[in-house]
Amino acid sequence: MNKSQFIQAVSKEADVSKSEAKSLVEAFERVVVSTVQTGEAITLTGFCKFARKDIAARPRRKGRNPFTGEEQWFEARPASKGVRITALKSFKDTVARRKAKRR
């Protein structure tokens, strides 16, 4: 499903016009992006979690080519930022049709 198909499905499910659904979806995208950019995580209970991930720097290091056995140097990697989107348990259970364990 692409974005326009998603907007059409939201429009039908929420019983609103396509233009209203499009503005809602785009507003959702803007809020998620701007919030995660600040470093704050967003958790949509029962659905997913959006979070920024800090990737540590890696120093230059010596290694070995597995094919030739020759030693070589691997370049350093600077610290960077990434994004992690995690599906939460109830979403995974619903999609996979697994029954939740009862305690």
Contacts in CASP RR format, 6 or more apart in sequence:
PFRMAT RR
TARGET T0000
AUTHOR 0000-0000-0000
METHOD contacts of the structure
MODEL  1
MNKSQFIQAVSKEADVSKSEAKSLVEAFERVVVSTVQTGEAITLTGFCKF
ARKDIAARPRRKGRNPFTGEEQWFEARPASKGVRITALKSFKDTVARRKA
KRR
1 9 0 8 1.000
3 25 0 8 1.000
6 25 0 8 1.000
7 18 0 8 1.000
7 21 0 8 1.000
7 22 0 8 1.000
7 25 0 8 1.000
8 18 0 8 1.000
8 21 0 8 1.000
10 16 0 8 1.000
10 21 0 8 1.000
10 24 0 8 1.000
10 25 0 8 1.000
11 17 0 8 1.000
11 18 0 8 1.000
11 20 0 8 1.000
11 21 0 8 1.000
14 21 0 8 1.000
14 24 0 8 1.000
16 24 0 8 1.000
32 42 0 8 1.000
32 50 0 8 1.000
35 42 0 8 1.000
35 50 0 8 1.000
36 42 0 8 1.000
36 50 0 8 1.000
36 51 0 8 1.000
36 52 0 8 1.000
36 83 0 8 1.000
37 52 0 8 1.000
39 51 0 8 1.000
39 52 0 8 1.000
41 49 0 8 1.000
41 50 0 8 1.000
41 51 0 8 1.000
41 52 0 8 1.000
42 49 0 8 1.000
42 50 0 8 1.000
42 51 0 8 1.000
43 49 0 8 1.000
43 88 0 8 1.000
44 88 0 8 1.000
45 88 0 8 1.000
46 88 0 8 1.000
46 89 0 8 1.000
46 90 0 8 1.000
46 91 0 8 1.000
47 87 0 8 1.000
47 88 0 8 1.000
47 90 0 8 1.000
47 91 0 8 1.000
48 85 0 8 1.000
48 86 0 8 1.000
48 87 0 8 1.000
48 88 0 8 1.000
48 91 0 8 1.000
49 84 0 8 1.000
49 85 0 8 1.000
49 86 0 8 1.000
49 88 0 8 1.000
50 83 0 8 1.000
50 84 0 8 1.000
50 85 0 8 1.000
51 83 0 8 1.000
51 84 0 8 1.000
51 85 0 8 1.000
51 86 0 8 1.000
52 81 0 8 1.000
52 82 0 8 1.000
52 83 0 8 1.000
52 84 0 8 1.000
53 81 0 8 1.000
53 82 0 8 1.000
53 83 0 8 1.000
53 84 0 8 1.000
54 79 0 8 1.000
54 81 0 8 1.000
54 82 0 8 1.000
55 79 0 8 1.000
55 80 0 8 1.000
55 81 0 8 1.000
55 82 0 8 1.000
56 79 0 8 1.000
57 76 0 8 1.000
57 77 0 8 1.000
57 78 0 8 1.000
57 79 0 8 1.000
58 76 0 8 1.000
58 77 0 8 1.000
59 76 0 8 1.000
60 73 0 8 1.000
60 74 0 8 1.000
60 75 0 8 1.000
60 76 0 8 1.000
61 73 0 8 1.000
61 74 0 8 1.000
62 71 0 8 1.000
62 72 0 8 1.000
62 73 0 8 1.000
62 74 0 8 1.000
63 71 0 8 1.000
63 72 0 8 1.000
63 73 0 8 1.000
63 74 0 8 1.000
64 70 0 8 1.000
64 71 0 8 1.000
64 72 0 8 1.000
65 71 0 8 1.000
65 72 0 8 1.000
87 95 0 8 1.000
89 100 0 8 1.000
90 100 0 8 1.000
92 98 0 8 1.000
93 99 0 8 1.000
93 100 0 8 1.000
END
